[in-house]
Amino acid sequence: MFFWRKKTPEETQAEEEFLERRQFYRLPTQIQVTCITAGQEFQLLCRDLSAGGLRYLARGAFSNQTLLTVVLNLGKGIPPMRVQGRVVWTKQPQPGVFEGGIEFLGVNDKDRDIIVKFVNDYLLDLRRRERELGLGERE
């Protein structure tokens, strides 16, 4: 017999936070990003980007919860933008290489819209190129 129980507030919050993290499409990419924390600049390789944050590779590690400024230079005539972020996870996939996730904090609507448009334009361009090569939708 199966009994349904009401979720605790903690379970509800954890579920909402999980869904929030996946609110935006993640675009696989290879964009060099500058991060600034404690007055020092670091160069990262952005492996995927969304309006909610990014996944990176770096030669050095950040601690979880590190607050930093992320400078995104998306190109295509888009001026560089500075957004605040927080490191939310890190791991070391191989010696000397660190991978992590940065959550954007308090991104204004204008900058969020620019990132969403960048991702969408990239995907539309990719689909157009696939159709030109006959790789588009199949019957």
Backbone as CSV, one residue per row, in Angstrom:
resi,resn,N_x,N_y,N_z,CA_x,CA_y,CA_z,C_x,C_y,C_z
1,MET,0.835,-1.172,0.000,0.000,0.000,0.000,0.888,1.245,0.000
2,PHE,0.521,2.259,-0.749,1.308,3.477,-0.882,0.625,4.602,-0.125
3,PHE,1.375,5.279,0.725,0.846,6.407,1.480,1.517,7.679,1.003
4,TRP,0.743,8.677,0.725,1.245,9.974,0.289,1.477,10.835,1.515
5,ARG,2.623,11.465,1.603,2.876,12.376,2.704,3.198,13.749,2.150
6,LYS,2.874,14.733,2.908,3.154,16.102,2.504,4.652,16.368,2.635
7,LYS,5.217,17.095,1.646,6.644,17.423,1.687,6.909,18.413,2.807
8,THR,8.092,18.270,3.401,8.509,19.236,4.406,8.890,20.535,3.709
9,PRO,8.903,21.650,4.429,9.338,22.911,3.801,10.746,22.817,3.219
10,GLU,11.633,22.058,3.872,13.000,21.908,3.378,13.014,21.156,2.047
11,GLU,12.200,20.103,1.938,12.122,19.340,0.691,11.556,20.195,-0.431
12,THR,10.541,20.980,-0.119,9.940,21.866,-1.119,10.956,22.899,-1.591
13,GLN,11.702,23.490,-0.649,12.706,24.487,-1.014,13.811,23.860,-1.852
14,ALA,14.286,22.665,-1.487,15.339,21.998,-2.249,14.877,21.711,-3.673
15,GLU,13.628,21.282,-3.829,13.085,21.012,-5.163,12.992,22.294,-5.987
16,GLU,12.528,23.366,-5.374,12.421,24.647,-6.075,13.798,25.160,-6.486
17,GLU,14.798,24.996,-5.597,16.153,25.442,-5.934,16.716,24.629,-7.084
18,PHE,16.440,23.323,-7.121,16.914,22.486,-8.223,16.297,22.956,-9.534
19,LEU,14.987,23.189,-9.543,14.315,23.642,-10.763,14.819,25.009,-11.179
20,GLU,15.086,25.888,-10.219,15.592,27.224,-10.518,16.947,27.155,-11.217
21,ARG,17.781,26.206,-10.799,19.103,26.089,-11.401,19.028,25.711,-12.873
22,ARG,17.956,25.106,-13.280,17.822,24.664,-14.666,16.804,25.518,-15.426
23,GLN,16.624,26.736,-14.974,15.635,27.623,-15.573,16.026,28.054,-16.988
24,PHE,17.316,28.118,-17.285,17.780,28.620,-18.568,18.535,27.541,-19.326
25,TYR,18.429,27.591,-20.656,19.158,26.649,-21.511,20.657,26.890,-21.368
26,ARG,21.426,25.814,-21.325,22.884,25.903,-21.227,23.492,25.692,-22.609
27,LEU,24.248,26.668,-23.054,24.884,26.620,-24.363,26.321,26.137,-24.219
28,PRO,26.650,24.966,-24.794,28.060,24.547,-24.791,28.875,25.571,-25.585
29,THR,29.995,25.988,-25.042,30.770,27.038,-25.688,32.236,26.950,-25.270
30,GLN,33.044,27.783,-25.853,34.478,27.890,-25.526,34.817,29.380,-25.508
31,ILE,34.390,30.074,-24.487,34.602,31.518,-24.384,35.568,31.798,-23.236
32,GLN,36.578,32.618,-23.509,37.476,33.024,-22.434,36.778,34.082,-21.590
33,VAL,36.837,33.910,-20.280,36.150,34.783,-19.336,37.168,35.271,-18.309
34,THR,37.028,36.520,-17.902,37.855,37.059,-16.836,37.028,37.102,-15.556
35,CYS,37.612,36.614,-14.465,36.966,36.699,-13.159,37.860,37.509,-12.234
36,ILE,37.235,38.327,-11.414,37.967,39.175,-10.483,37.467,38.873,-9.075
37,THR,38.399,38.553,-8.196,38.063,38.349,-6.788,39.252,38.760,-5.943
38,ALA,38.964,39.392,-4.832,40.013,39.859,-3.910,41.081,40.672,-4.644
39,GLY,40.651,41.467,-5.630,41.576,42.335,-6.344,42.459,41.644,-7.372
40,GLN,42.264,40.344,-7.596,43.074,39.614,-8.570,42.207,39.174,-9.743
41,GLU,42.812,39.178,-10.938,42.126,38.717,-12.142,42.580,37.309,-12.494
42,PHE,41.617,36.506,-12.940,41.883,35.136,-13.363,41.214,34.898,-14.708
43,GLN,41.874,34.167,-15.580,41.294,33.803,-16.872,40.728,32.386,-16.775
44,LEU,39.492,32.225,-17.200,38.815,30.935,-17.190,38.356,30.611,-18.592
45,LEU,38.119,29.343,-18.859,37.493,28.929,-20.105,36.067,28.538,-19.780
46,CYS,35.119,29.275,-20.318,33.693,28.985,-20.103,33.311,27.808,-20.988
47,ARG,32.857,26.712,-20.393,32.479,25.505,-21.138,31.000,25.476,-21.477
48,ASP,30.168,26.097,-20.649,28.774,26.311,-21.033,28.249,27.539,-20.315
49,LEU,27.295,28.176,-20.967,26.800,29.471,-20.515,25.284,29.475,-20.542
50,SER,24.693,30.064,-19.521,23.256,30.314,-19.515,23.036,31.669,-18.848
51,ALA,21.808,32.139,-18.877,21.507,33.407,-18.225,21.599,33.288,-16.707
52,GLY,21.687,32.062,-16.193,21.783,31.864,-14.759,23.185,31.621,-14.242
53,GLY,24.143,31.371,-15.161,25.499,31.112,-14.704,26.334,30.448,-15.776
54,LEU,27.464,29.878,-15.369,28.350,29.231,-16.331,29.133,28.099,-15.660
55,ARG,29.634,27.208,-16.502,30.552,26.153,-16.067,31.907,26.498,-16.667
56,TYR,32.975,26.337,-15.886,34.295,26.768,-16.345,35.359,25.713,-16.118
57,LEU,36.466,25.888,-16.816,37.722,25.174,-16.573,38.770,26.225,-16.237
58,ALA,39.666,25.872,-15.302,40.707,26.820,-14.900,41.939,26.057,-14.426
59,ARG,43.062,26.762,-14.367,44.306,26.167,-13.865,44.387,26.235,-12.343
60,GLY,43.571,27.089,-11.732,43.553,27.216,-10.276,42.153,27.007,-9.744
61,ALA,42.055,26.698,-8.471,40.760,26.402,-7.862,40.221,27.602,-7.094
62,PHE,38.923,27.751,-7.125,38.215,28.680,-6.254,37.530,27.861,-5.179
63,SER,37.383,28.420,-4.011,36.610,27.760,-2.967,35.124,27.939,-3.252
64,ASN,34.337,26.959,-2.841,32.889,27.121,-2.939,32.474,28.378,-2.186
65,GLN,31.481,29.047,-2.714,30.905,30.274,-2.148,31.772,31.508,-2.382
66,THR,32.883,31.384,-3.123,33.696,32.561,-3.453,32.857,33.526,-4.273
67,LEU,32.830,34.786,-3.858,32.134,35.827,-4.612,33.130,36.457,-5.573
68,LEU,32.665,36.703,-6.800,33.550,37.275,-7.798,32.763,38.082,-8.822
69,THR,33.510,38.853,-9.583,32.943,39.581,-10.716,33.348,38.836,-11.975
70,VAL,32.384,38.545,-12.815,32.628,37.839,-14.069,32.523,38.862,-15.197
71,VAL,33.550,38.927,-16.042,33.533,39.815,-17.198,33.317,38.936,-18.421
72,LEU,32.134,39.074,-19.026,31.771,38.294,-20.214,31.989,39.135,-21.451
73,ASN,32.759,38.625,-22.384,32.948,39.278,-23.671,32.401,38.323,-24.723
74,LEU,31.133,38.508,-25.083,30.443,37.585,-25.972,30.707,37.859,-27.443
75,GLY,31.346,38.982,-27.759,31.617,39.305,-29.156,30.344,39.706,-29.885
76,LYS,30.354,39.561,-31.216,29.196,39.886,-32.060,28.636,41.279,-31.774
77,GLY,29.531,42.239,-31.498,29.093,43.611,-31.265,28.483,43.845,-29.892
78,ILE,28.521,42.843,-29.017,27.970,42.990,-27.675,29.079,43.530,-26.764
79,PRO,28.847,44.670,-26.123,29.894,45.201,-25.251,30.140,44.259,-24.071
80,PRO,31.375,44.196,-23.565,31.643,43.348,-22.404,30.712,43.708,-21.255
81,MET,30.256,42.681,-20.540,29.388,42.944,-19.395,30.001,42.343,-18.141
82,ARG,29.749,43.028,-17.040,30.248,42.581,-15.739,29.045,42.138,-14.921
83,VAL,29.113,40.901,-14.425,28.054,40.384,-13.563,28.688,39.805,-12.306
84,GLN,27.956,39.890,-11.221,28.420,39.311,-9.966,28.082,37.827,-9.955
85,GLY,28.935,37.039,-9.354,28.702,35.607,-9.305,29.237,34.981,-8.038
86,ARG,28.836,33.722,-7.844,29.285,32.947,-6.692,29.624,31.542,-7.168
87,VAL,30.769,31.030,-6.761,31.151,29.658,-7.092,30.252,28.721,-6.282
88,VAL,29.560,27.823,-6.985,28.614,26.941,-6.298,29.078,25.489,-6.260
89,TRP,30.039,25.134,-7.094,30.626,23.791,-7.028,31.976,23.799,-7.719
90,THR,32.836,22.902,-7.291,34.143,22.734,-7.919,34.549,21.268,-7.858
91,LYS,35.394,20.880,-8.800,36.015,19.563,-8.768,37.308,19.637,-9.561
92,GLN,38.131,18.617,-9.407,39.410,18.560,-10.112,39.414,17.301,-10.977
93,PRO,39.044,17.438,-12.276,38.956,16.255,-13.134,40.302,15.623,-13.462
94,GLN,41.359,16.423,-13.401,42.717,15.900,-13.626,43.707,16.836,-12.951
95,PRO,44.912,16.376,-12.708,45.893,17.222,-12.025,46.096,18.558,-12.752
96,GLY,46.027,19.646,-11.999,46.268,20.972,-12.557,45.097,21.583,-13.299
97,VAL,43.974,20.868,-13.394,42.787,21.386,-14.081,41.608,21.350,-13.109
98,PHE,40.937,22.478,-13.004,39.803,22.588,-12.097,38.566,22.974,-12.887
99,GLU,37.453,22.398,-12.499,36.167,22.670,-13.142,35.226,23.175,-12.057
100,GLY,34.336,24.076,-12.433,33.398,24.581,-11.436,32.207,25.251,-12.074
101,GLY,31.283,25.614,-11.224,30.083,26.310,-11.657,29.960,27.635,-10.938
102,ILE,29.600,28.651,-11.688,29.384,29.987,-11.125,27.934,30.361,-11.362
103,GLU,27.262,30.707,-10.283,25.879,31.187,-10.361,25.916,32.705,-10.436
104,PHE,25.204,33.281,-11.409,25.131,34.727,-11.495,24.175,35.233,-10.417
105,LEU,24.551,36.348,-9.789,23.751,36.934,-8.713,23.258,38.316,-9.120
106,GLY,22.015,38.569,-8.943,21.481,39.907,-9.159,21.708,40.469,-10.543
107,VAL,21.656,39.608,-11.564,21.838,40.097,-12.938,20.636,40.954,-13.297
108,ASN,20.897,42.152,-13.812,19.768,43.000,-14.190,19.084,42.432,-15.438
109,ASP,17.854,42.840,-15.647,17.054,42.300,-16.757,17.718,42.539,-18.107
110,LYS,18.342,43.691,-18.284,18.983,44.013,-19.561,20.102,43.013,-19.877
111,ASP,20.986,42.779,-18.904,22.092,41.848,-19.129,21.592,40.418,-19.294
112,ARG,20.596,40.022,-18.503,20.035,38.674,-18.635,19.443,38.493,-20.039
113,ASP,18.734,39.511,-20.522,18.157,39.442,-21.871,19.251,39.341,-22.935
114,ILE,20.371,40.033,-22.742,21.479,39.964,-23.704,22.034,38.545,-23.756
115,ILE,22.211,37.922,-22.593,22.735,36.553,-22.562,21.750,35.589,-23.210
116,VAL,20.465,35.718,-22.887,19.442,34.846,-23.480,19.421,35.025,-24.995
117,LYS,19.498,36.267,-25.470,19.496,36.518,-26.913,20.745,35.920,-27.566
118,PHE,21.895,36.033,-26.923,23.130,35.455,-27.445,22.974,33.941,-27.616
119,VAL,22.463,33.274,-26.588,22.259,31.821,-26.636,21.268,31.461,-27.742
120,ASN,20.139,32.164,-27.789,19.119,31.869,-28.803,19.628,32.122,-30.217
121,ASP,20.336,33.235,-30.422,20.882,33.535,-31.752,21.871,32.458,-32.187
122,TYR,22.688,31.985,-31.255,23.653,30.929,-31.570,22.919,29.659,-32.009
123,LEU,21.879,29.286,-31.263,21.124,28.076,-31.595,20.411,28.203,-32.940
124,LEU,19.835,29.373,-33.204,19.176,29.587,-34.496,20.170,29.503,-35.641
125,ASP,21.354,30.076,-35.452,22.398,30.020,-36.478,22.853,28.577,-36.706
126,LEU,22.972,27.821,-35.629,23.359,26.416,-35.737,22.319,25.618,-36.525
127,ARG,21.051,25.832,-36.234,19.977,25.136,-36.974,19.974,25.520,-38.447
128,ARG,20.222,26.817,-38.723,20.264,27.271,-40.119,21.383,26.555,-40.867
129,ARG,22.564,26.467,-40.231,23.692,25.792,-40.875,23.417,24.299,-41.066
130,GLU,22.748,23.668,-40.107,22.398,22.251,-40.240,21.461,22.033,-41.427
131,ARG,20.470,22.922,-41.574,19.538,22.805,-42.709,20.274,22.980,-44.033
132,GLU,21.202,23.943,-44.084,21.970,24.167,-45.309,22.781,22.932,-45.694
133,LEU,23.219,22.182,-44.704,23.999,20.971,-44.960,23.121,19.720,-45.088
134,GLY,21.807,19.931,-45.053,20.893,18.804,-45.159,20.838,17.962,-43.900
135,LEU,21.197,18.554,-42.770,21.204,17.828,-41.509,20.025,18.217,-40.621
136,GLY,19.100,18.978,-41.183,17.967,19.479,-40.403,16.985,18.392,-40.056
137,GLU,15.735,18.775,-39.919,14.688,17.850,-39.492,14.552,16.679,-40.448
138,ARG,14.295,15.524,-39.877,14.094,14.319,-40.673,12.625,13.994,-40.740
139,GLU,12.262,13.339,-41.837,10.846,12.968,-42.005,10.572,11.651,-41.365
